[in-house]
Amino acid sequence: MSNKIVKIVGLVLTAGTTAVAQQTTPKDPGSGLQEVVVTGYRVATTNSAMKGNVDARDVPLTVSGYSNEFIQDIEVEKVDELYNYMTGVQRAGPTGYDISIRGFSSGGADRNSILIDGMPGLTVRFGSPPTVNTERVDVVKGPASVLYGQAQPGGFVNIVTRKPSRKTAHSIGARLEGYNGAGASLNDTFGWTIDADATGAISDSMAYLLVAELAKRPGFTNSNFDNSTFISPAVSLKVGENTDVLLALEYRKENVGLYNGLVAFDNNIANVADIKTRYQEPKDIQPELGYSANITIDHAFANGWNWRTALRGVYHEDSAIGLENQAFRSATVLRRRVRDQFNIRRYNFLDSTISKDFELGAITHHFLLGVNGGVETSDFERRNFNQVCNAADINILNPVYTGLPTTCRTPVLDTWRFTSNDSKGAYLQDRIDIGERWKIVGAVRSESFDIKQVDRRGLIADQSISDKAVTSMFGLIYQPTESWSIYASRATSFKAPATGAVTATGAAITEPEKGSQIEGGVKATLLDNRLNLTASVFDIKKENVVQAAGAGISVLSGGEKSKGYEFEFDMRPLPNWNIIGGYTSINAEVSKDRTIGLIGQRLRNAPEMQTNLYTRYTFDGGALQGVGFNFGVSHVGERFGTLPVVGTRLVLPAYTIVDAGLHYDREPWKMSLIVKNLLDEKYYSSAITNIQITPGAPRAVVLSVQRKF
C-alpha cells in the first residue's frame, strides 16, 4: 500500500499549471499581530522557529505550519487528530503531551513538547488541545533548546491561538458525529459539539475575541465518554502608536471516563481483545479542570529596537478514580489496581526579548537577545493506591463489570509528592544576510535548572537536582534564486534528569540528557507560489540517557539515535484545489546501552516509514458552485509498543487510514459530511506498555454546519 501512496504523491507533483495568486493575511491594525503569509494549506512564514516573523525558506530547519483553513477542512476538534497528516509526527501515548517527532517521544514531563503561543503549559494534560481557538499549528523539527529551554531533540509543536480583530465577525457551528465500524453503531455512539465565536472593535484602541465550545462525545469503547467545555476571551489594546498589549484567558473542563487501553498477553498483538473493550468500570472517571492567562506586550522604540514580553500562568487539576490495568494474572485474567489520585499542576513562565535589524555595509543583521524561565510545580496525591486487591480481577476477553469490590474500598495511602522545577535561561541569536544569496543563523543559550521533590507523607526521601547547560544552533543557507533555498545546520538540546535517579553511592544524578542534530535540506517555492517543497535529511543523537544498573541504582550510560529523510509538499494547482502530502523514513534506535543485546533495537512508537496525502476540490461556478469533495490517506509503518528488551517485544502492525467526504462552502454557510477511516481499518495508534495499548478509532461519520454573521 505504501508504494502506491508514494506513486500518487509523485503524480500529484506534476499536476496543475494554472496560476494562482499568493494569499496574504494582512496585519490587522490595532491587533498587535505580525503579518502571516499563507500559500495553500501551509503557512509560508513562521515565528516559532526563530522567534520573529521569518520566511520559512530563511530557516535552516524543517518547519511546517498548518493553517486554520487546513484545520477546518479536515474537520478535527483536537490537535492530535492532525498527526495523521503531519510528516514525521506520531502519537506516543494517550495524553495530550504524548507525541513522537522524528522517533523521539515526549510525555507529561516534557513541558516544551507542545507550546501555546510559544509558552509552556497546557490547561489539561490528558486531553489534546482543542482546535476551535487555533489559528495555525507549527511543527519545528530538531533540537530547539537554544530558544525555548529543555526539550527532547526530535522537535516541538507550537499552537498559535486566534487573536482579536477590529473587523466585526461572528460565527456559530454545530457538529454531529458517531462511530459506524468495529461493531459500534451510530445510535450508541452519537455525539455533538456546539461552538461559537465573536470578534470586533470595542473602541478605537481596543478589540475583543470570544470563543466557546461545548461537547458531548460518547467514545467507541464500552461505556466511555468525553464531555468538555471550553471558553476563551481575549482583549487587545493599542497604547499610543508603538505599544500593543494582548490579554488572553482560557477555561477548560473535561469530564472523561477513566481508560487505560487494551492489553496484549505475552506481548502478542493477536491476544488483544475487541477494540471496544474497556477494563475500567462504567463509572470510573478521570476529570480535568484548567485555567490559563497570557499577557503579551509589544513595544517599538524610536531607534529601531523592539521589545516583546510574554507571560503565561496555568493552573490545572485532574483526578483518576477507579480500577486501572496493573498486570496479567494469567492469559485470560487481568489484575487491576485501585486508584484514587488527585493532581495539581501549575506553570508560571516569562519570555522577554529585544530585537533590532541593522546593516553593516553589505551585511544585514537581525539581532535577538532574550531571557526566559519560570517555575513548574506538581502536587500528586495518591489517596488510595491498593495494589493487592485480588477481588478486582477481570476477564480479558469477556469483561464483566461489578463495580469496586467491598474488600477494596479501604483506602491505602501512598505517596504525596510535591515537585518544583525552576529554570532560568538567557539566549542570543543573530540572523545574518550576506548579499542576496547567503544567510547565516547563529544562536547560543545558557540555562540553569533547580528541581526539588518532597513527599508530604515521608514515604520516600526528599530529592534535589541542580545543574546548568549550554546549547547552540548554527545554520548556513544558500539561495541561488528567489525560489530555492539550500541549507545545513547543527543544533543541540538538553533535558533535565527525572528525580529519583541515584548512583550506587546514593547521590542524585544531576547531569542532563544531551541531544544534537545535523540536518541538511532544500526548500523551494515554485509555479508562481502554487507549490512549496521541503526535502531534508537528518541525524539526531541523544546521550546521557539514564539507565537502571541494579535495584534502585541508575547510571548515565544510555544513548539513542535517529537518522532519516523527509519530504513535504503543499500545492494549490487551482484557486479551488488544495493538495498536501509528505513522506518520511526514520531509523530510530538504541545506540548505546549496558546490555549489548539492546543496541540497534528500534525505539518505541517510532515507525520506519510514514506517508500522507490529502486533497480538497471545490467547484467555483455553475450549478455546483461551493460544492466539493475531499480525500485523504495516511499510512504508518510497523512500530514497537514496548521499550527495548532482550526477548519478545510488542509489535504494533502497520496501518492505512482513508478519509473521504463532501462539502458545501459558500458564504455565509459551510457544511461538510466526512467519513473518517472509511475502510474501517483496525489499528493501534500507540502503546506505553503491553497493558496500555491505545486503539485507533473505527469508522466515524461527521456532519458539521457553520454559519458566519
N, C-alpha and C positions, 0 to 999 in steps of 0.2 A: 504493500500500500504506500509506503514512504517514497519509493522510487516513482510511483505515479504522481505523487504530490509534487515532487521536485520537478518533474517534466511540466506539470501545469504551471509552476512558477516561471519556468523558462519561457513558456509560450506567452505568459502574461507580459513579460518584459518586452516582447516585440510588438505588443498590441498598441493601437491608438496613435494617431498622428495629428489630431485636431487640436489646435491651440486653445489654451485656457489661461485666463489671467491669474496672476498670483493674488491670493487673498490676504488682506492685512486687517488685523483688528487694531484700530487706531487707539491711541491713548485717550482716555475719557477725561476731559477737563475736570479738575477738582477731585478726581478719584485717587490720585497718587499711584496709578498703575503705570507700569512700563509697557511700551509697545510690544506686541507679540505678533509675529508673522506666522500665518498658518498656510501651508500648502497641502491640501488634501487632509488625510487623517492624522498626519504627524505635524507637530509644531516645529517650525524651522529655526526658532530661536529658543534659547534656554537661559534661565538664571539659576538653575540648580547645580550645574557643574562648576561654574566659575564665580558664583555669587555676583552676577551682573548680567544684564541683558545682552547675551552674546549669540551671534550666529552659530548654529551647531557645527558648521564646517570650520569654525575657528577654534574648536575644542579638540585637543589631541586625545580624546577618549571616545568610547562609544556611548552616545546619549540618544535615547528615544523618548520623544514627547508625544503622548497620545491625547488628542484634542477632545474637547467636550462634544463635538459633533460625532466622533467615533464612539465615545462612551454611550451617547444616546442611541445611536443607530444599532448597536449590538444588544441593546436592552439589558444592561446589567445594573443591579441595585447595589452591589458591593464590589470593592476594588479587586478582591481576589478572583472574581469572576472574569476579570480581564486577562488573567495569566495565560489562558489558553492561546491568546493572540499576542503575547509578549515573547519575543525570541530570547531564549536562554533563561527564562524565569519559570519556576515551578512552585507549586505548593509543597511545603515541607512538614506539614502537620495541621492540626485542627484549629489553631488560634490565629488571630489577626497578624501576629508577628512572625508566624512560621512561613518562611519564604526561602527559596533556594535560587541564587543567582550565580551563574557560571559554575555550578557544582557545589558552592559553599552555602550551608544552611544557616539561617538566623532563627532566633527564638525570642522568648519573652525577656531574656536578659540583654538583648541587643536593641537598645532604645533607638539607635540611629539607623536601623534597617528600614523603617518606614517613618518618614518625617511628614509633618503638616506645615506647609509653607516654610520649609527649611528648618523646622524646630522639632525636637523630640517630644514624645508623649502622646499616645492615643487615649481617647476618653474611655474606651473599653478595650479589654485585652483579648477576649475570646472571639468576638465578632469582628469581621473585617470592616474597615471604614466604609460608610455609605457613599454613593456617588452623587446623591441628589444635590450636594453643595460643592461638587468638584468641577473646576474649570478645565483642568488637564492633569495628567499623571505623567511625571518624568521618571525614567529609569536611567540612572547613571551607573555604568558598569566599571568594575575595577575598584581598587582601594580609594577611599575618599576621606581618610582621616585628616588630611592636611587642612581641610576647611571645616570639617564637622566634628572631629574627635574620634574616639574609639569606635571601631566598626569592623565587621567581617570584610575580608578582601574581595568578595565577589561583587559588591556594589550595594546600592540602596534605591529605594523608591521614595519620591517626593510628591506628595499630593498637594497641588496648588488649588486653593479654595476660591470660590467665586467672591467677587468684590462688589461693593455698591456702585451703582451707575447713576448719573444725573438724568439719564433718559428714562422716563417712566415706562415700566413694563410689568405685567403680571401674567401669571400662568397657573393653571390647575391641572392636575393629571390623576389618572386612575389606572390601576394595573390589576388584572385578574390572572391567576396562574394556578396550575395544578400539574400533578405527575400522571402520566399515562403510559408507564412502562415498568418492567420488572415486577409485574403483578399489582402495582399501585393503580388506583383509579382516581379520576378527576374529582369524583364526588367526595372521596375520603380525604383528599389532599388539597382541596380548594383553598386558596388564599387570596388576599387582596392587599393592595398598597394605595394610599392616597397621599399626594404631595401637592404643595402649593408654594409659590414664591412671589415676592413683590419687591420692586426696587424703584428708586426715583429720588428727586431732589427734595430736601427739607427746606433749604434756603439757598442763597447764592453760594454759600461756602460749605454746605452740608448735604450729604446723600445717605440713603439708607438701603439696606437689603435685609429681607426676612425670608428664611427658607424653613419649611416644616415638612415632616413626613411621618405618617402613621401606618404601621404594617402589622398584619396578622398572617403568618405563613406556617401552616402545618408542614412538617417535614415528611420525607418519603419513608423514614424509618418508623417503626411501630410506636404510636402514642407520643411522638416527638412534636415539638412546636418551637416557633421563633417569633415572638411578638416584640415590636420595637417602637420607640418614639424618639424622634429627632427634631430639635429646634435650634436654629442658629440665626440670631440677629447680628447685624454689623452696621457700623456708622463710620463714615469717612468725613474728615473735617480739614478744610484748607485754611491754614493760618497765614494770612498775607500771601505774597506771591511765591514764596520759596519753601514753605513748610507744609507737609501733608501728614495727617495723623489718622490712623485706622484702628478702630476698636472692634474686635470680633469675639462673640461669645458662642458657646456650644453646650447644649444639654442633650444627653443621650441615655436612654434607658432600654435595656434588653432583658426580656423575660424568656429564658431559653430552657428547654429540657436538658438535664444532665445526660451527656452522651460521650462514651469513651471509645466508640468504634467497634470494629469486628475483631475476631481473634483467629489465629491460624496455628493449630496444634502441630508440633514438630516442624515449625517453620515451613509448612507446606500450604500454599495458597489454595490447593484443592480441598483442604479441610475447612475452608471458611463457609459459614452459613449464608443463607439468603441475605442480600444486601439490605433488606428491610428490617433485619433482626436488630433488636436493641436489648442489651443486657441490664440496663438500668430500669428501675421500676417506673411505671407511668407517671407518678407524681414526683419523681426525683427532679430537682431543679438546679439551675446554675444562673441566677440573676446577676445583672451588672448595672451599675449606675456611674455616670461620669459627667464632669463639668470641666470646661476649659475657658480661659480668657487669653486673648492675644492682643498686644498693643504694638503697633509699628509706627515709627516716626522717621520721616524722610525730610532732610533739610539740605538745600543747595546754597552754599556760601557764594558771595560775590566774586571771590578769587578763583572759582572753579572747583573747589573741594566739595564733595558730597558726603553727608553723614547719614547713616542709617542705623537705627537701633530697633531690635525686635525683642519682646519679652513674651514668654508663654508660661502659663501656670495651669496645671491639670490636677484634678482630684478624681480618683477612681476607686470604686469598691466593687467587689464581687464575692459571691458565695458559691460553695459546692455542697449540696445537701443530698445525700443518697448513698447508694451502693455502687462502687466502681470496680472495674476489672482489676484483678490483682495477680492471679497465677492460675496455671492449669492444675486441677485436681486429678484429671485423667483426660483421655482423648475426647470425652464427651461431657465433662463437667468442668465448669469454670468457678474458681474461687473468687468471691467478691469481698471487698473491704468496705467497712462503714466509714464514711467521711462526712464530717460537718466542719467546714473550714470557712473562715471569713478573712478576706484580704483587703488591705487598703494600700493604694499606691499614690504617690504624689510626685509631680515633676515641676520644678521651677528653674527655668533656664533663660539666659540672656545671650544675645549675639549683637555686637556693635562693630560697625566698620566705618572707615573713612576711605574715600577713593578720589582719584583725580586722573584725568587724561592730560598728558603734556607731550610736547615734541622737543627733541634734541637733534637738530639737524634733520637727517632723513629718517630718523628713528622715532617712532611714536610709542610712548609708554602708557599702559593702562594699569595704574598702581592701586593696590588694595591692601589696607592694613586693618586687622581685626582682632578682637578678643571675644571669647565666648566661654560659657561654662554654666554650672549650676549644680543643683542637688536633686538626686532621685532617691526617694525613700520607699521602702516596702515594709508592711506590717502584716505578717502572715500568722494567723492564729488557728491551730488545729484544735477545735473544740471537742471533736470526737474522731479518733483515728483507731478504730477497732480492727485489727488485722487477724484476729484469731477466732472470729465468729463463724464456725462451720455451718451454722444454720442458714447462712446467706448464699450457699452454693446454688448454681443454676445450670440447667442443661444447655449445652452449647447449640445444638441443632434444633431443639424444641423447647425454648424457654417458657417457663410458667411463672407469672408474676404473683407473688404472695405478699408483697409489702415488706417492711422492715420487721424481721423476726423479733419477738418479745425478748428473747435472750440476748439480743444485740443492742438493746436500747440504752443500756447503762453507759454513759459517756466514758471514754478512755482518753483522758487528756494527753496531748503530745506537745510538741514544741510550739513556742510562740516567738517567732524570730522577727526582730526589727533590724533592718539593714539600711544604712545610708551610704550613698555613693556620690562623693563630692569631686567635681572635676573643674579645672581651670586651664584655659589654653590661650595662646596668642599665635597669630599667623600673619604671614606676609606673602603677597602674590604680586607678580608683575607679568603682564601680557605685553609682549614687545612686537611691534610691526617694523620689519626691516624692509623698506621699499614696498613694492606692491605684491611681492611673491612669497616672502619668507616671514614666518611668525615664530616666536619663541614664548613658551609659558614656563615660568618657574615659581615654585611656592615652597615654603618651609613652615613648620609648626613645632611648637614646644608645648607639652601638656603634662600636668601633674594630676594624679588622682589619689583619693584617700577613701578607702572603703572600711566601714566598721559594721560588725554584726553582733547583736546581743540577743540572747534567749531570755525572755522575760520570766520563764519558769525555771531557768537554770539547768536545763537538761543537757545542754551542750556548752562547751567553753566559749567565752567571748573571743572574737577574732578581729584583727585589724590588718589592713593591707595598704601600703603607701608606696608609690613609685612615680616615675615620670618617663616620658617617651618623646622622641623627636621623629617626625615624619616629614616626607618631602614628595614633591612631584616635579618632573621636568618633561617638557614636550617640545617637539620641533615639527613645524607644519610648512609644507611647500605647496603653493597654489599656482600651477603653471598657467591656468586660466581662471576666469571668474567662476567657472562651473566645477572645477576639480580641486580637491584637497588631498594631499598625501601626507600622512603623519606618522610619528613614532613617539612613544612616551614611556616613562618609567615612574611608577608611583608606589608609595608604601603605606602601610596601615598598622594599627595596633589594637589590641583588645585586652582589657584588664582581666586577670585571672579571677575565677569564681572563688568565693570564700569557702573554706573547708578543705582546701588542698594544702597538705602539710608534708614536709620531708620526714626522713627517718629520725631526725633529731627533734621533731615536733615543731620546727619553725615553719611559719606560713610561707607559701610560695607567693612572691610578690611580682616577679618579672612577668611582663605581659606577653601575650601571643604577638607575633610579628608577621605581617604579610607584605608581599611585594609582587608587582606585576610589570611585565614588559609587554607592550601592545604596539602593533603597527596596523595601519589600515588606509583605506581610501574612501572618500566621500564625494558624491557627485550630485549636482542638480542639473538635469538635462531636459531637453524638449520644452524649452520655454517655461521652466519651473513645473512641468507636469509630472516629472519623475525624479524622485530622490532615492539615492542608493547609499548604503553603507556596507562595506566589507572589512572585516578585521580578523586578525589572528592575535592570540594572547597566550601568555604563560604566567600563571599565578602560583606562588609558593607561600605556604604558611608554616611557620616554625614555632618552637616553644609550646607545642600543644601538650597540655597536662595529661599524664597517663598514670594509671594505677600501678604501683610496684609492690603490692602486698596489702595486708589488712590495714586500712587507714593511712597508707603511705602513698605519696604521689611524687612523680619526677617530671621534669621538663625535657622529655626525650622524644616527643612525637612530632611528626611532620605530615603535611598534606600538600598536594599539588593539583593543578587543573590546567590542562592545555587544550586548545581548540581553536575553532574559527567560527565566525558568524557572518550571515548575510541578511540584510533587511532592505525592503523597498516599500515605497509609498507612491502610488501612481494615480493620476486623475486624467485618463485619456480624453474624457469629455467633461464639461462642467457638471453633468448629472451622473457621472460614473466614477466611483472610487474603488481602488484595489489596494490592499495592504498585505504584506506577507513577509516571511522570513524562514531561515534555516540555520540551525546550529549543530555543531558536532563538538562534543566535550569528552575529554578523558580525565575525570576527576578521581583521584585515588590516594591511598596512603603512600607516602614517600619515605617515612622513617618511623620505626616502631621497635620497641623492645622485643616483640615477638616477630621473628623473621617471617613467619607464615602469613602475617597480615600485610606486609609490604606488597604493593601492587593491587590490593583489593579496592574495588570501587567504593566511593563514598555513598552514604545513604541518600536516597531521593535525588540522585543525580543521573539522569538518563544519558546515554551516549549520543543520542540524537533527538532533535525535536524540530518540527516544522509546522507552519501555519499559513493559511491563506484565507482572506475574507474579501468579498466584493459586494457592492451595492449599486444598483442601477435604478434611476427614476425617470419615467417618461416626462419630457419637458414641454409637450404640446399635444394638441388634438384632444380627442375624447378621453384619453387615458392620462392627461396631464396630472402630475402629482402621484400617480400610481407607480409602484415599482416592486422589485424583488431583491432579496439578499441571500447570499450563500456563503457559508464558512466551513472550513475543515481544519482540524488540528490533529497532529499525530505526535505522540510521546513514546519514546522507546522504553525498553525494559529497564527497570530500576531495582535496586536492593532496598528493602524496607526495614532492615535492621543494621546495627553497627557491624563493622568488620570483625569477624571472629574466625578462629580455626575450627572449621566444621561447616555445617549447613546453614546458609543464610536464607532469610525470607526474600523471595523474588516476586516483585510486582510486575505482571505482564504488560507488554506494550498495548497501547490502545489508540483508536482513531475516533474522534468525535465530529459529527456532521451537524451543522445548524442551518436551517433554511426558513424563509418567511416572506411575507408580503407586507407592503406598507403603503400608506397614503400620506403624502407630505405636501400640504398646500395651505399657506397661511389663511386663517389662524389655527388650522387643525393639523394635528399629527397623530396618525394611528398606525398600529402595526400588529400583525399576528405572526408570531415566531414559534417554531418548533425546535427546541433545543435537544441535542442528542437524538436526532431524527431516527437513526437506525437502532436506538435503544442499546447502545454498546454497554456491556458490563465491564466496569473498570474500577481501579483503586487509585485515587489521586495521590495518596501519600501514606506513610506509616512512621510511627515513632519506635514501636517495638512490635512483637508478634501478638500482643494483646491490645494494641492501639492502632488499628488499621482503618483509615478513613475511606469509605467507598465513594465513588463518583455518583452524581445524580443520574437517575434514569431519564427516559424521555419526558420532557416537560413542555406544556403548551402555555404560551404567554400572550395575552391580549392587552394592549395598552392604548390609552387615549389621552391626548394632551391638547388643551386649548389655551392660546395666548390672548391677552386682552390689551 
